[in-house]
Amino acid sequence: YAVTLMAWSAIYFGVTYWKQAQVEQQNTLQAKILAETAQLDMLRYQVNPHFLFNALNSIRASIHPDNPAAKHMITQLSEFLRHSLMSHEKRQNSLAEELEAIENYLAIEKVRFEDALAITFDVEESAKKIMLPSFLLNPLVENAIKHGFRTSAEVLSVIISARLIENKLLIEVKNSGKLSQSNTINTSKSSHIGLSNVQQRLEKHYPNRSVFLLYEENAMVIARIEIDL
């Protein structure tokens, strides 16, 4: 009887301790999320969108007419910032809106790198209507530019594709070059929005319904997202 009582007591206290640990872990995670959200909100409040856009328009107007590339670059930057600041209210965007922000970002990079950067979009119209977490794809494109120029010979080719296969959304961001040791999902420390963040957001928004892969194939580095709709 004593042995049985001790065994049941051990099981009871073990389960109780495990439950308390789970609650504490959840509370810690929620506190961390709230702290990060508050920090991002604070930064957004500090940057008044109207002031920012007016300042950029004033700078654009002051540029000499003989320098259309600079004017175009500021226009694209303004649109990119508008998307990033306004998307916070919606939390989600259609794939078409995400691609518009990416096009603005790549237009700036195109002015910077000129012919050294080749960009291709291959997106099905049916896929553009799918809703996604805001700014989910930008880290993949930024990663392709950042690491692609380090490992790609001559011209860096970036290909962004999206299509629906039955009930799945398939998105790929490809870049020429090689998959370096620093260019992995678990070692991106340049910012809190990186490859690891993309993976975590997918797991949160699509639990057990998404796959995120980063691999090298046929001299191309491929970041692949699959979402079961």
N, C-alpha and C positions, 0 to 999 in steps of 0.2 A: 504493500500500500504506500509506504514512504517513497519508494523508487518511482511508482506511478505518479504520485503527487508532485515530486520534484521534476519529473519529465514534463508533465502538463504545465507546471509553473514556468519552466524554462521556455517552453513553446509560447506560452502566453506573453511573457515579458519580451521574448524575441520578436514576436509579431507586433507588439505595442511599440517597441523601439524602432522597428522598421517603418511603421506607419508615421511615427513622429519624424524620422529622418526624411521621409518622402515629403511631408508637409513643409519642413524647414527648407528642403532643397527647392521646392516649388515657390515658396515665399522669397527665397534669395533670387531665383530666376526672375520673378515678377518685379522685384525691386530693381534689378539690373536693367530690365527692359524699360521700366518707367524712368530710370535715371538717364538712359541713352535717349529716350524720346524727349525728355525735358531739355537735354543738351542740344539736340537738333532743333527743337522749337525755339530755344533761346537764340541760336545762330540765325534762324530765319527771321525772328523778330528784329534782330540787329540790322539785318539787310532789308531795308524797305524796297520792295520790288519796283514801285513807281519811281523812286529816286534813282535806283540803279538803271532802269531802262531809259529814263530821261538823260542821265549822265552819258550813257552809251550813245544815245542819239545825238547829243551835243558834240561828243568826240567825233562821231561819224560825219557830222556836218562840217567840222573844221578841217577834215582831211582834204588835201588838194585833189581836184578832179582827175589829175593825171595818175592817181594811185587808186584805181577801182578795186584792186585786190584787197587793200586794207579796209575799204568800206564794206566789201562783201564779207570779210572776216568778222567785222564788228556786228554786222547784221546777223550772221549765223550764231555768234556768241550770245547775242541778245535773245534770240529764239531758244537757244539751248538752256539759258538761265531761266527764261520764262517757263519753260516746260518743267525744269527741276523744282522751281519754287511753287508753282501752281499744282503740281502733281501730288504734293503732300496732302492736300485737302481730300483728294479722291481715293488715295491709297492704291487704286487700280487704274490701269489704262488699257485700251485696246492695243493689240499688237501693232496696228497702223500708227497709233500715237507714239508708241515706243520707237518704232522705226523712224518716225519723223525727227525725234530727238537725236537718234543715232546719226541720221543724215546731216543734221546741223553740226554735230560734233566732228564727223568725218570731213565735212566741208572745211572746217578750220584746219584740221590736220593736212588736208589736201593743199591748202595754201602754203602751209609750212614746209611740206615735203615735196610738193609738186609732182614731177614724173616718177619719183622714187616710190610712190604709193599708188597702187591700182585697187579700185574698189568695185565689187560686183554684188548686186542684190538679185536674189532669185526667190521670190516670195509669192505663194499662191494667194489669190484674192480671197478665197474662202477662209484662209488662216488669219487674215488681217482683222477679223471681227472678234477673235478670241480675246478675252480679258486676262490680263496678267498683273502681278504685283508691280507697282511703279518702279522704274529704273532697275528692272531685273537683268536686262541684257547689256546695259552700258559697261559693267565691269568686264564682261567677256570681250567686248570690242576694244576697250582700253588695254586689256591684257594682251590682245592680239597685236596691237600697235607697239606696245612697250617692249614685249619680248620678241616680236617678229623681226624688228629692225636689228636686233642683236644677233640673230641666227640665220636670217634670210640673205641669200646672195643677191646683190644688185636690187632689183625691184621687189618691194614687199606687196604680195597679193593678199587681199582680205576679201573673203566671200561670205555673205550672210544669206542664209536660206531658211525658209520655213514652209511647211506643208502639213496637210492633214492626211493621215493614213488611217482609214476606218475611224476609230474613235480616239485616236491619239494625235497630239500636236507634237511635231518634231521640229526643233530649231537647232541650227548648226552655225557656229561662227568659226570659219577656217582661216588660217593664215599660213603662208609659206614659211619654211624654216624648220627648226627642230625643237623638240620638247626638252628644255633645259631643266636642270635640277631645281632651280629657283622658281620655275614656272609650274607650280603644282597647286593642287587645291588646298593643301594643308600648310603651305609655307608662305602664303601671300600676306605680308605684314605691312605693306606700303600704306594701307588705309583700312578702316573697319568695313569698308564696302569693297570686297574682293571676291575671289573665287570661293573661299570658304563661306562667305556671307551668302552668296548665291545658293550654295548647297543647303545652308541652314534655312533660308527663306523658302526654298522648294519643299523641304521636309515639313516646314510649319504649315504652308498653305495647301500642300497636296500630300498629306501623310500616306505612305505606302502606295502612292499613285504617280510618283515621279522618279526619274533617273537623271543623274548628272554625271557625265563622263568627260575626261580630258585625256586625249591620247594622240599619238602620232601615226600617220598612215599616208603612204605615197608622198613623202616629202612635205606633208601638210600637218599642222597642229590643229586638232579639231576639238572644240568645246561643244558638246552635244547635250541638249535637254529634251527629254521625253516626258510628256504629261498625259496621263490617262484622263480624258475628259468625261 
